[in-house]
């Protein structure tokens, strides 16, 4: 049996004839891992530039720079138990958290100080967010209630029961 010799097709060298899309994909790097001390319960992005993000895990909230992925701030004072749902206010200056100890806490991000502590839930608070008006905090917990708090007076202004 006789074999025919096949001509190998000459392909362009890497970089020759690259499309804009291929150049885009070549610029990307391998993903970066950010180690945490416990299970991550929430990731929230600041709505304002430079768009940092807060990672809530165990008894701390770590704020990372969005471009450098380095730690900018760590909030761990005031947490004796697991914290949940660290969320930015729309101006990026405050962070609210729900906690295993049934309290809702508000922190000033610049100074890392505890500004407010809301008491009223009877079990763990898994969700806490600022309302769109920035002067109220909404929280929901294992006690099957949703509560609305006034940031200035620290008073509960609304209670919704029976949410499972």
C-alpha positions in Angstrom: 0.0 0.0 0.0 1.4 3.4 -1.0 0.9 6.5 1.2 0.6 10.0 0.0 2.6 12.7 1.7 0.3 15.4 3.1 1.3 19.0 3.2 1.1 20.5 6.7 -0.9 23.7 6.9 1.2 26.6 8.1 -0.6 28.4 11.0 0.2 32.0 12.1 2.6 32.5 15.0 1.1 33.6 18.3 0.4 37.3 18.3 0.1 37.5 14.5 -3.4 38.2 13.3 -4.7 38.5 16.9 -8.2 39.8 17.1 -9.3 42.4 19.7 -11.2 39.6 21.5 -8.2 37.3 21.7 -6.0 40.2 23.0 -8.7 40.9 25.7 -8.7 37.3 26.9 -4.9 37.1 26.9 -4.7 40.0 29.4 -6.7 38.3 32.0 -4.9 36.6 34.9 -5.7 33.6 37.1 -8.3 34.2 39.8 -7.1 35.3 43.2 -8.2 33.4 46.3 -9.0 35.4 49.4 -8.8 33.3 52.5 -11.4 33.7 55.2 -11.6 32.5 58.8 -14.9 30.8 58.5 -17.9 30.3 56.2 -18.7 33.3 54.1 -22.2 34.4 54.8 -22.4 37.6 52.6 -20.5 39.6 50.0 -21.7 43.2 49.4 -20.3 45.8 47.0 -20.1 49.4 47.8 -22.3 51.4 45.3 -19.7 54.2 45.1 -16.3 54.4 43.6 -13.8 52.8 44.1 -16.5 50.0 44.5 -14.8 48.1 47.4 -16.5 45.0 48.7 -17.2 43.6 52.1 -16.9 39.9 52.9 -18.8 38.7 56.0 -17.5 35.6 57.6 -17.3 34.2 61.2 -16.9 37.1 63.6 -15.6 39.7 61.2 -16.3 41.8 58.2 -13.3 42.4 55.9 -13.4 45.2 53.3 -11.3 44.7 50.3 -10.2 47.1 47.6 -11.8 46.2 44.3 -8.8 46.8 42.1 -6.0 45.6 44.4 -7.9 42.9 46.3 -6.0 43.8 49.4 -7.6 44.3 52.9 -8.5 47.9 53.5 -10.5 47.5 56.8 -11.5 44.8 59.2 -14.5 45.1 61.5 -14.2 42.6 64.3 -14.8 44.6 67.5 -18.3 44.1 68.9 -18.8 40.6 67.6 -18.9 37.9 70.1 -20.7 35.5 67.9 -21.1 34.8 64.1 -22.1 37.9 62.1 -24.2 37.8 58.9 -25.1 40.1 56.0 -22.6 43.0 56.2 -24.1 45.5 53.8 -23.0 49.0 52.8 -25.3 52.1 53.0 -25.7 53.8 49.6 -23.2 56.5 50.4 -20.6 53.8 51.4 -19.9 55.3 54.8 -21.8 52.9 57.0 -22.1 49.1 57.2 -25.0 47.2 58.9 -24.8 43.6 60.1 -27.1 41.0 61.5 -25.7 38.7 64.2 -26.2 35.3 65.8 -26.7 37.1 69.2 -30.0 38.6 67.8 -28.6 42.2 67.5 -28.4 44.5 64.5 -25.3 46.7 64.5 -24.3 49.7 62.4 -20.6 50.7 62.0 -18.9 53.8 60.7 -16.5 52.4 58.1 -14.0 55.2 58.3 -13.4 54.9 62.1 -14.6 51.3 62.5 -16.6 52.3 65.5 -20.0 50.9 66.5 -22.6 53.6 66.0 -25.9 51.9 66.7 -27.0 48.6 68.2 -30.7 47.6 67.7 -32.2 45.1 70.1 -35.6 43.4 69.6 -35.1 40.2 67.7 -35.2 37.1 69.9 -32.9 34.9 67.8 -30.3 35.2 65.1 -30.6 38.0 62.5 -29.5 36.7 59.1 -30.5 39.7 57.0 -29.9 43.4 57.6 -29.9 46.2 55.0 -30.3 49.9 54.8 -33.6 51.1 53.4 -33.5 53.3 50.2 -33.9 56.4 52.3 -30.7 55.7 54.2 -32.3 56.6 57.6 -33.9 53.2 58.3 -32.5 49.7 58.7 -34.4 46.6 57.8 -33.7 43.3 59.5 -35.0 39.7 59.3 -34.2 36.9 61.6 -34.9 33.3 62.8 -37.7 34.7 65.1 -39.8 34.9 61.9 -40.0 38.7 62.1 -39.0 41.6 59.8 -38.3 44.8 61.6 -37.7 48.4 60.5 -35.5 50.6 62.7 -35.0 54.3 62.7 -31.3 55.0 62.6 -31.4 58.4 64.4 -33.6 57.4 67.4 -32.7 53.6 67.5 -36.4 52.9 67.8 -38.3 50.1 66.0 -40.8 51.7 63.7 -42.4 48.6 62.1 -42.8 44.9 63.0 -43.9 42.3 60.5 -44.6 38.9 62.1 -44.9 35.4 60.7 -42.3 35.4 58.0 -40.9 31.9 57.5 
